[in-house]
Amino acid sequence: MEPHDDTPPGSGESPFKGKTGLTRLINALRYSLDGLAAAYRHEDAFRQEVLLALVLIPLALFLPASGLGKALMIASVLLVLVVELLNSAIEAAVDRVSLERHRLAKRAKDIGSAAVLIALINVVATWGLVLFG
């Protein structure tokens, strides 16, 4: 059941969840653009991966591959951006809780970093298989 704007304070429900229709879509778009801007402004790795995407995505369109191959190549690059955004969100949430060193904070950050590494390996494997496999 969707919560409403009249959700009592302290109920555990977000007052922002009650928005529906066009208002929700506009807010969601604004929040997404804010997130992209924040990641670009504050995350070096995200900026580097955006630059990589700006090179690889047009390159995928011009290389001799089938439509499906091009789609896979582009999707693998976009997946890196998605995983990096999630990794950055994890890091920000962990840092918000505490900046002191803790084994669970390190584990969360390391696992997020490992996810990015796997996404990058996926780019290499996908591009290699499409172009040479």
N, C-alpha and C positions, 0 to 999 in steps of 0.2 A: 504494500500500500504506500502511495506517495505521501510524504509529509507535506503539510500546508504551512503557509506563512503564519498561521495562528498557533504553531507548535509552541507549547509552553517552554520558557527558558529552563535549562537544566535537564531537558528530556532526552538529551543525547542525540537529537536530530539537528541537522544543520538548517538554519533558517533560509539558506540559499537554495535548498533542494526543492522548494515549493514552486519555483518559477516554471512556467510551461510555455509551449508554443514559440512564437517568434522571439519573445523576450529571452527565453532560455537559449535559443540558437545564437542570438546576438551576443549575449553575455558569454556563452561558451567560446565563440569566435574571438572575442576580446581577450578572454583569459588565455586562450591558446596563443594568440599573437604576443601577449605579454610574456608568456613562458618562453617562446622562441627568442624574443628580444633579450630576456634575462639570461638565457643560456648563451646566446651569442656574445653578450656584453661581459659575462663573468666566467665563462668556461673556455679556456684555451683549446682543449681537446675538441670541443664542439665546433669552434671556429675552424680548426684544421680539417675536421671531417666535412664541414660545409664546403670548404675550398676543394677538397677531394671530390665531393659530389658535383660541384660546378664544372669540374673537368671530366669526370667519368660518365655522368649522365648524357651530356651531348655526344661524347665519344661513342657510347653504346648505340646511339641512334644512327651513327655513320658507319659503324663496323659491319662487315658482312655476316650477319646472323639473322635467323628467322625472327618473326615477330615475337614468338614465345621466348626465344633466346634473349632478345633485347629486353623484354619485360622482366625476365629473371635477373638479368644483369642490373637493371635499374632498381628492381625491388631489393636486391642484395645490398645496394648502396644505401637506399632509404632505410633499410633495417638497421644499419650502423647508426644512423641519426636517431632513430627511435630508441635504440638500446642506450646510446649515449645520453639522451634526455632522461631516461629512467635512472641511469647510473648517477647523473647529476642531481636528480631529485632525491635519491637515496642519500647521497653525500650531504646535501643541504639539510635533510631531515635529521640525520645523525648529528651533524654539527649544531643544529638548533637545540637538540636535547642536551648535549654537552660537548665541550671542546677538549676535555681531558682524555688522555689515552685510555682506551679500554679494549679488551680483547674482542668483545662482541661488536664494538664500533669498527675495529679493524677488519673483523670478519665480514661485516656487511659491506664495507667499502671494497675489500678485496674481491668479494663475490661479484659485485657490480662491475668492477674492472675486468674480471674474467669473462663476464657476459659480453663486454665490448670486444675483448680479444677474439672470442668465438665468432662474433658478428663480422669482424675484419677477416678472419680466416675463411668465413663463408663467402666473402666477396672474392677472394683469391680463387677459391675452389670453383665457384659459380662461373666466373669469367674464364678461368682456365678450361673448364669443361665445355662451355658454350663455344669458345673460340678454337680449341684444339682437340676436343674430345669427340 
